[in-house]
Amino acid sequence: MTDLNLLCEEPYLIGLLGGISYIASSIGSLPLTTLIDKRGRKNTTLYLSLVTPLGVLMMTFLGKNLNLYIIYGIIGVMGFTYNARASSTFTFGSEFLCKESLVKYNCALFGAYGVFQALSGMFFWYYKSQYVYCIIISVIMLISIVFHAFFSPESPHYLLEIFDYPNLKKCLEKVAYINGEKDVDMDSIISKLKLSAEKELVDLRKEAIKVKMNKFLMKIKDSNAKAKGKLPQEEVFDKST
């Protein structure tokens, strides 16, 4: 509280700091999570991950010069990107793994989160310095973001979805190199994936045409039923006249 100069604020206003983060996190899940299918897994995780260290550094160095409502805004923006960043990061990592490794990936990911929380608590108990903690966390995050920007390939699933076969080939070559696979006929793999994707696209288009045709036929059927339903009424009206 002293680092952010909040000692003189009302307790309920200070308590809202955590509430705003959770509310913004829930709201941000709806519009931002869809970015992974529009902008790609890598770019989404990259840009959303920049928000937290920048926000933490801003509050660390400028905290005493910021009023409570600006701090609300910074925490709100950080919370707004949290769920989208977490889900896109999970999706990004899982798409490089086979099904047998997904359980291990989940256990390692959530286990690491628990270990990080425990280490954070131990750090505060021993050093009692929020300033140093925020600097360390921000530096670690920025280093990981730089590494991600220059060394991580885009998700092969996403590249296949947008039919970007040249970059898909580069991505798979990098994955093969990291895993020590040298004798891989990448052109053959790309051609098989291309045929499979195009066949699936044709099937989807056929299904879409069937759905549209069924809707069109249903409209015709409904209009005919309505027309037939009106004829007896008109006949009765004519007889009564």
N, C-alpha and C positions, 0 to 999 in steps of 0.2 A: 504493500500500500504506500510505503514511503517513496519507492522508486517512481510511482505514478502520481504522487502527491494527492492521494485520495483520503487522507486521514480526517479531513474536515467534512467529507461528504456523508450524507445520510446512509445508514447501514443497508436499507432496502435498495438504494441506488447502486451500492457496491455489489450487492447480491445479484443484481440484474446482469452483471458482466458474464456470469456463467450461463444464465438463462438465454441471453441474446445469442450466445454461441450455438447452443443446441437448437434454438428456433431457426436461426439462419442456416444451420446445417440441414435441417429437415426441408426447408424451402428450396435450398440449392440443389437438392437431389433431383428435383423434377426437371428443370431446364438444362442443367449442365451435364448430367449423365449421358444424354443423347449425343454429346459432342464426340464421343469415341467412334461413332459410326459416320460422323460428318467430317471431322478434322483428323481422324486417325488416333490410335492408342498412344503413340509416342508423343505427338504434339500436345495432346490433351493433358497427359500426365506432366509434361514438361512445364507448360504454362500455368497450370493450376498449382503445381508444387512451388512455384516462385512466390506465390502470395504469402504463405506462412512465414518464411524467413525474412522477407521484406517487412511484413507487419511487425514481427517480433523485434527486428533491429530498429524500426521506427519508434516503437514504444520504449525500447531500451535506452536509446540515445536522446530522444526528445520527450520522454515520458513526463517530466516535471513541467514542460511547457505546453502540454496538451490538456484541454479541459475534458471533462467526463464524457461529453457527447461525441467528441472526436475519437476517444478511446472506444466508445460503443461502436462507432462506425468501423474502426480498424478490426475489432474483434468480430463484428458482424460479417465483414468481407472474408476474413479468415475462416469463420465457421461456414459461410455460404459455399466455399469451395471444398470443404473437408470431405463430405460423403462422396462427391463426384470424383475427387482425387483418389480416395481410397478404393472405390469400385473400379475406376479405370485402371489403376495400378494393379489391382488383383486380376482383372481381365487381361491386361497386357502380359503379366507374368505367366498366367495359366495357359495362354495360347502358344507358348513355346514348349509346353510339356505334353507328354503322352498321358493317357487317362490313368495309367498305373501310378504316375508320380504326383497326381493332383492332391491326393490325401496327404502325402508327405509335405507338399508345398503349403497346404492349408495349415497343417500342424506347425511347420516352421515359421510361417508368417505370424500367426496369432500367438505362438509361443514367444517369438522375438518381441512382440508388442508388450506382452506381460513382463518379460525381462527388462525391457526399456523402462516401464513404469516403476519397477522395483529399484532399478539403478538410479532413477530420477529422485525417488524418495530418499534413498541412501545419500545421494549427493547433497540434497537440501539439509538433511539431518547433520551431515558432517561439516559442510562448508558454510551453510546458511547464507548463501549469496545468490539471489535471483539474477543479478547482473551478469555474473560469470556464467551461470547456467544458460541464460539466453544467448550469450555470445557463442558458447560451445555448440549448442543445438543449431544455431543459425549457420555457423561455419560448416558443420557436418552436412547439413541439408544442401547448402550451396555447392559443396564439393561433389555430392552425389548427383545434383542436378547437372553440373558441368560434365561429369562422367556419362550421365544418361544422354546428354545432348550430342556428344561426340562419338560415343562408342556403342550405344544401344541401337540395334536395327529396328525398323518398324515391324509391327506384328505381321507375320505371313498370312494370317487369316484375313486381316483388313486389306492387304495388298491384293489378295485373291478376290475379295468381295468387289473391289473397284477395278479389277482386271488390269492391274499395273504389273504386267509380267516381267519387264526389265528389272524393276526394283525388287520384285519377288525373287528373281533369280539371285540378285546380289545379297538379299537377306538370307536366303537358304545357304548360299555359299559361305557367308559369315558364320551362320549357325553350325554348318558342317566343319568349318575350320576350328571353331571353339571346342567342338566335341571330338576333334582329332580324326575326323572322317575325310580322307584324301581322295580315294578312288570312287567318286560319286558322279554318275552321269546326270548332271543337272539339267541338260537340255531334254532328256527323256522324261525326267520328273515334271518339268514345266509343261511339256506337251500333254502329259497325262492329266495334270491338273487343269490345263486349259480346256481339254475335251470334256472333262467332268463338269467344270463350271459352266461351259456353254450348253451342255445337255441339261443341266439343272435350270439354267436361265430359260431355255426353250420350254421345259416342263412348267415352269412358273408362269410363263406367258400364256401357255395353253390353258392352265388352270384359271388365270385371270380372265381369259376370253370366255371360258365356260361360266364363270361367276357372272360376268356382265350379261351374257346371253340368257342365263337363267333369270336374272333380274328383269331383263327386257321382256321375256316371255311371261313372267309373273304380272308385269304391268299390263300387257295385252289381255291376259286372262282376267285380271281384275276389272279392266275397262269393259270387257265383253260381259262379265257377270253383272256389272252395274247396268249396262244397257239392257240386258235381258230382264233384270229386275224392274226396270221402268216401264217395259212394254205392257204388262198386265194392268198396271195402274192407269196407263193411258187408255187402254181398251175399256176398263170399267168406267172411267170418266166419260168416255164417248157414249157408252150405253146409257148412262144416267142422264146425259143431256138429251 
